[in-house]
Amino acid sequence: MDAFTASMGLVLNVVIWLSFGLTTYIGSRPGATRNAWAGIRIASTMKSDEAWRAGHKAAMYHVRLGVLSCVPPAVIFIFLVGSAPQVVGLLEWALAVATFVWMLVATRSAAHAAETVH
């Protein structure tokens, strides 16, 4: 893996987290309504606008933890990529898996919160 490919993967990881964070923040704000284009669009959050907000609010906790655990290493690895692109490339895959797991946890939390809304 070359340095450019490794660094672009890390930048993409940061962009994914910022997008997911912004989406859950906007979806959890008072007055937010269901959105067919963006957000945690699962059956339980699509039941009502109140369920939508509750789900996104519950997911925000996990998104914050995910950002705190995945973004700093990604930024640090971007600066290290020139010295060891193969190692950073492997760490990039580990961050990608961690990102996927955090998003699943956030979505599960959103589902549970949305199901409690009547």
WOFEN-V848258 format. One record per backbone hydrogen bond with DSSP energy under -1.0 kcal/mol. CO is the residue of the C=O (numbers start at 0). NH is the residue of the N-H. If there is no record, write none. Layout:
CO/NH, CO/NH
This chain:
1/5, 2/6, 3/7, 4/8, 5/9, 6/10, 7/11, 8/12, 9/13, 10/14, 11/15, 12/16, 13/17, 14/18, 15/19, 16/20, 17/21, 18/22, 19/23, 20/24, 21/25, 22/26, 23/27, 28/31, 38/40, 39/41, 41/45, 47/51, 48/52, 49/53, 50/54, 51/55, 52/56, 53/57, 54/58, 55/59, 58/62, 59/63, 60/64, 61/65, 62/66, 63/67, 64/68, 65/69, 66/70, 69/73, 70/74, 71/75, 72/76, 73/77, 74/78, 75/79, 76/80, 79/82, 79/83, 83/87, 84/88, 85/89, 86/90, 87/91, 88/92, 89/93, 90/94, 91/95, 92/96, 93/97, 94/98, 95/99, 96/100, 97/101, 98/102, 99/103, 100/104, 101/105, 102/106, 103/107, 104/108, 105/109, 106/110, 107/111, 108/112, 109/113, 110/114
